[in-house]
Amino acid sequence: MFRIGHGYDMHRLVPNRELILCGERIEYDEGLLGHSDADVAVHALMDAMLGAAALGDIGGHFPDTDERYKGISSMLLLQKVNELINNEGYFLSNADITIIAERPKLKDYIGAMRENIANALALDKNVISVKATTEEGLGAGGKGISAHAVVLLNTLDNKK
């Protein structure tokens, strides 16, 4: 049985923070504001995975009121989400992530981002797609970065 999930997240760009996207440190003079490392792309991916398995959202599993998650790597949280879906009998078949950012340009980081996600999930990178685009100045502009993710989960049994 297949399950499809969609995730979306957005964080504001602020000074004095590292910019982390798909586990990759991006050279830039601002970073994303958030309780964890604010990896907006991984947050969208986790929400898509949890949604496909009908397990809620990342805020329910890793609330920003819990000090255990302050500054935590979103890649570690992604591994925990993967364990949650595996425990429900699902595995990730495919993930498609789109990062929306007016700045910085991300094309040189895409390969490493795909590798990071694949490694965190113990998957072949060929089932992980990461793309970057802008909103041509029509959306949130340079104030933040957002991401959408769509995933396909599969299960070995047909009971779910």
N, C-alpha and C positions, 0 to 999 in steps of 0.2 A: 504494500500500500504506500502511496506517495502522499506527502503533506507539504504544502507550500506556505511559506511565511514571508512577511514583509516587515522591515524595520526602518525606522527613520530617527535621526538625532541631529541636533544642532548645538554648537557651543560658540560663545563669543571669543574673539581674539583679544588678548590682553598682553601688556608688556610683562617682562620678568617671569615668563613660563616657557618651558620647552614645548616645541610643537612635535607631537607624536601622532602619526597616522599609520594604521595597520602595523603597529609595533616598530615603526621606523622613525628615527629621529630626523626631522626635516630641518635643514639649515634655514632659519628665519629669525627675524627680530621680535616676533611675538609668538605666543603659544595659546592654547585653548584653556579657558577657565572651566574648572570642574573639580569635584571632590576627589576623583581618582586622577589618573594621568590625562583624562578628558579625551581619549582617543575616540573621536566621534565616529569613525568608520567601523571600529570594532564594536562600539556600542550599538550601532545600527545592525550589525551582523548578529550580535547576541540577541537583540530583540526579535529579529527575524527567525532565528533558530527556536527561541522560546515560544514565539507565536505559532510557528508551524506545529509544535508539539503541544500547544494549548497549555503552556506552563507559566503564563503571565508575562511579566516584563522584568528588565534588569533592576528597576527600582524596587520591585518587590523582593528580589533575591539579594540585592546588594545595596541597601538604602544609603543615601548620602548622609543620613544621621548616625550611621555606624562608623565609629572611628577606625575600625579594622580596615576599612576600605579607603581611608584618606591617603592619597598619593599612590595607591596601588596600581600596578601595571594592568591595563585592560587585557593584555594577553593572558595573564594568570586567570582573570575572571572568565575569559573565553574558554580556557581549558575546563573550568568548573561548569560552565554552561554545557560544554560538550559532554561532560560526565553525566549531567542531568538528563540530556536527551538520550544518551546511551542507556542509562538506567531505565528509561521508558521504552526501550526496544527500538530506538531510531538511530540512524547514522546520517550524517550529512552527505548527500550525493553531489550537490552543486551549490555554489554560492556566487552571486553576482553583486558586487559592491560598486556604487557610484559615489565619488566624492565631489561635492560642489564647492568650489573655491575660486574667487576672483584672483586671489594671490595666496600663497606663492604658487609658482608653476610646479607641477608634480610629476611630469612625464619621466624624469630621470630616476624616480623612486619606485615606479610601479612594479618592476621586476622584484625588487627586494620586498615590497609590501606583499606580493603574492606568495613569495617564499616564506615570509614570517607567518602568515595566516595558515598556510599549508603545514608548516612545521608544528605550530601550536596545536593543530587538530590531527596530526599524524596522517595527513592525506597527501596525495599527489597534487602538485601545484596546478596541474591541468584541469582540476575541478574548481579552481578558485579564479575568479575574474575580478580585477580591480581596474576601474576607469576613473578618470578625472575630467571634469568639465567646468565651465563657468556659467553664469546666468546673464552674461553679456551686460552686466551692470544693472539688470532689471530686478534682481532679487535682494537678498540680504547684503549684497555688495561686499565690500572688504571688511565688514563688521564681524564676520564670523565664518565658520566652515560648517557645512552640513553634509550628511551622507544618507543614502538609501541603500538598503540591501534586500535582495530577494534570495531565498534559499529553497532548495528542494530536499526534503528529508525522505528517507526510505526506511522500511522495516522488513525484516526477513519473514515475518508471519503476516497473514492477512486478517488478523483479528482486530486491529485498531483502525 
